[in-house]
Amino acid sequence: MKKMIGLMPRRPDMSPEEFRKYWNTTHAEITAKVPGLRSYVQNMCLPDENGEPPYDGVAVLGWDDDESMAQSLATPSGGRCSTTSPSSSTRPAS
């Protein structure tokens, strides 16, 4: 299995709660429609005694192999995942 791991810092205009809600609902629904995607796991990063974590989430996506991952990400649904992400690191510059 080929995996992609994404570190997700939230957009500056989102609170941690807004990030979690959007990522768990809207973005998860969009990601579920990506053809060829075999697994999708969201891991929320929570504050601890050291304060806020540098990332708000870690996403792990899985495909059968390199070819299926490339084909999947080249589809409109695959591209839509990055443009609808609640992460400041994956949204296109405006």
N, C-alpha and C positions, 0 to 999 in steps of 0.2 A: 504494500500500500504506500502511496505517495502522500505525504502530509505537508500542509502549509500552516505555519504558526504565525499569527498576527498579534502584535502588541497594540492595544487599543487605548490611547489617551483620549479622553472625551473632548469634544469641541468646547471652546471657551464660553460659548453661549448656553451651555447645558449644565444643569446641576448634576451631581452624582445620581440622584433619584431619577431625573429625566433621562439620563444616559441609560440606566438599567432598564427602565420601562420601555424605551424605544428599542433598545438592543434585543430585549427578550420577546418583544411582540413584533412590531413592524419589520425590523431588519431580519429577524429569524424567519418570518414568513417569506420575505424576498429570497433569502438564502436557500430556503427549502425548495425553491423552484429551479435552482441551478441544475441543468442536466448533467448527469454523470457524477455528481457529488455523492459519495458513499457515506460520509459521516461529517457531523458538524457539532462541535462541543464548545459551549461558552463557559468561561471561568471568570467569575467576578473577583476583582481585587478590592479588598476592604481595608479601611484604615486600621492601624494597630497602635501600639504604644509609641511608635516612632512617627506617627502622623499619617498623612495621606500618601498612598503609594504613587510611584511615577506613572503607572498605567491604571486604567479603570477596569480593564478586562483583557483576557487572553483568549483568542479564538483559535481552535484547531480544526482544520478542514481536511478531509481525506478523499482521495481518488484511487482508482485501481492502479494507475501507473502514470508516468510522465506525459504520455500522449493524451490520455483521457483528461488529465488536469489542464493541459494546454488547450485542448478543444473546448472544454467546459468554460474556461475563463474567457475564451474568445467569443462566446455567445452573448447576445444581448442581456440575458439573465445574469451571466457571469460578470459582465461589465457593470451591470446595475448594482451589484453588491458593493463595489467600491464607491460608487457615486452616491449611494444612499446610506453609507456608514455613518454612525454617530461619532466616529473617531476623527480627530483633527488631522491625523497623519495620512488618511486615505481619501479625504475629500479633495476634489480639484480646487485649485486656487481660483478665487473670484476676482 
